[in-house]
Amino acid sequence: MKDFRIGSGYDIHKFLEIALFENAAKRLYLGGILIDGHIGVAAHSDGDVILHSLTDALLGAISLPDIGVLFPDDLKSTKGINSVEILKHAYKLVREKGYGLVNADITVITQTPKVSAYKERMTAKVASVLETDVSRINIKGKTKEGLDSVGKQKAIECFSVCLLSSE
């Protein structure tokens, strides 16, 4: 009999101020792809909220510590790390425990950029990193209709849920 595990993850990052963005040249990554021409986020890594929330969902499903424990923001060695590498590491841990991904459902909440313009590329990238079919990854975008920091375009957040099964 197969064993199933559900995990959920969440992440939020503040968008950089425009003056800081111009000086720091920090870019925005979502779902492992570069969103050209958009202000980046304040983060120790590249700040990819999709990959961070999905990483936490995977880790939670197999009862491991979260992303902040495995990749603390006070380590110089992880400064600016590509979140694809973080997700790969988490999925390696999932596989080592004898589980594989059934599916992942991801909701990005942001006023800008519009997720629909990048959904296909992001889905393909996440599926590639997790060595699965694109039909097992769903990414959708929502807005906050001008409410709170996300609605005022000061932040971006993401919720992820995944289902794992023993192999």
C-alpha positions in Angstrom: 0.0 0.0 0.0 1.3 3.4 -1.0 1.9 6.1 1.6 0.7 9.6 0.7 2.0 12.9 2.2 0.7 16.4 1.8 2.8 19.5 2.4 2.1 23.2 2.3 4.4 26.1 2.0 4.3 29.9 2.1 6.7 32.7 1.2 6.6 36.5 1.0 9.2 39.0 -0.1 9.2 42.8 -0.2 9.9 44.5 -3.5 13.0 46.7 -3.4 12.6 50.4 -3.7 13.3 51.7 -7.2 16.4 53.6 -6.2 17.8 50.6 -4.4 17.0 48.4 -7.4 18.9 50.6 -9.8 21.9 50.6 -7.5 21.8 46.9 -6.6 20.7 45.5 -10.0 18.7 42.8 -8.1 16.4 41.0 -10.5 13.0 39.3 -10.0 12.9 35.5 -10.4 9.6 33.5 -10.3 9.4 29.8 -10.8 13.0 29.7 -11.8 12.8 32.2 -14.6 13.9 35.8 -14.9 11.1 38.3 -15.1 12.8 41.0 -17.3 12.3 44.6 -16.5 10.7 44.1 -13.0 12.1 45.3 -9.7 13.6 42.5 -7.6 12.9 41.6 -4.0 14.8 41.9 -0.7 16.1 38.5 0.0 19.3 36.6 1.1 18.9 34.3 -2.0 17.5 35.3 -5.4 14.1 35.6 -3.5 12.0 33.3 -5.8 8.7 33.1 -3.8 7.4 30.2 -5.9 10.4 28.0 -5.4 10.7 28.9 -1.7 7.1 28.1 -1.0 7.3 24.9 -3.0 10.5 23.9 -1.2 8.8 24.3 2.2 5.8 22.3 1.0 8.1 19.4 -0.1 10.1 19.6 3.2 6.9 19.7 5.3 5.4 16.7 3.6 8.3 14.6 4.7 8.6 16.2 8.2 11.9 17.9 7.6 13.0 21.4 8.8 11.9 24.4 6.6 14.0 26.3 4.1 15.2 28.8 6.7 16.8 26.0 8.8 18.4 24.3 5.8 19.5 27.5 4.1 19.8 30.1 6.9 20.0 33.8 5.8 23.1 34.5 7.9 25.4 32.2 5.9 27.8 33.9 3.5 27.9 30.7 1.4 24.2 30.9 0.5 24.2 34.7 -0.2 22.5 35.2 -3.6 21.9 31.4 -4.1 19.8 30.4 -7.0 16.5 29.0 -5.7 16.5 26.3 -8.3 19.4 24.8 -6.3 17.4 25.0 -3.1 14.5 23.2 -4.7 16.7 20.6 -6.2 18.2 19.9 -2.7 14.8 19.6 -1.1 13.6 17.2 -3.8 16.7 15.1 -3.4 15.8 14.7 0.3 12.2 13.8 -0.8 13.6 11.1 -3.1 16.0 9.8 -0.4 13.1 9.2 1.9 11.4 7.1 -0.8 8.8 9.6 -2.1 8.0 11.1 -5.4 5.8 14.1 -6.4 2.2 13.3 -7.4 1.4 17.0 -8.0 1.9 20.6 -6.9 -0.5 23.4 -6.8 1.0 26.9 -6.5 -0.8 30.3 -6.1 1.2 33.5 -6.5 -0.4 36.6 -5.2 0.9 39.9 -6.8 -0.4 42.9 -8.6 2.5 42.8 -10.9 3.9 41.1 -12.9 1.0 39.3 -14.4 1.6 35.6 -13.8 -0.4 34.5 -16.8 2.3 35.9 -19.1 5.0 33.6 -17.6 2.9 30.6 -16.4 3.9 28.2 -19.2 7.6 28.9 -18.8 7.5 28.7 -15.0 5.5 25.5 -15.1 8.0 23.9 -17.5 11.0 25.0 -15.4 9.5 23.7 -12.1 8.6 20.4 -13.8 12.1 20.1 -15.2 13.7 20.7 -11.8 11.4 18.1 -10.2 11.9 15.7 -13.1 8.2 15.3 -13.7 5.6 16.1 -16.4 4.2 19.6 -16.7 0.7 18.2 -16.1 1.7 17.6 -12.4 2.5 21.3 -11.8 -0.1 24.1 -11.6 0.8 27.7 -11.2 -1.9 30.4 -11.0 -1.8 34.1 -10.2 -4.1 36.2 -8.0 -4.2 39.8 -7.0 -5.2 41.5 -3.7 -7.3 44.2 -5.4 -5.2 47.0 -3.9 -5.4 45.6 -0.4 -2.4 45.3 2.0 1.3 45.4 1.1 0.9 43.0 -1.8 -2.1 44.9 -3.2 -0.1 48.1 -3.0 2.7 46.5 -5.0 5.2 46.5 -2.1 5.4 42.7 -1.8 4.8 39.4 -3.5 3.6 36.2 -1.8 3.0 32.6 -2.7 1.2 29.5 -1.3 2.1 26.0 -2.4 0.6 22.6 -1.7 2.1 19.3 -2.8 1.1 15.7 -2.7 3.8 13.0 -2.4 3.5 9.2 -2.6 5.9 6.5 -1.6 7.4 4.7 -4.5 
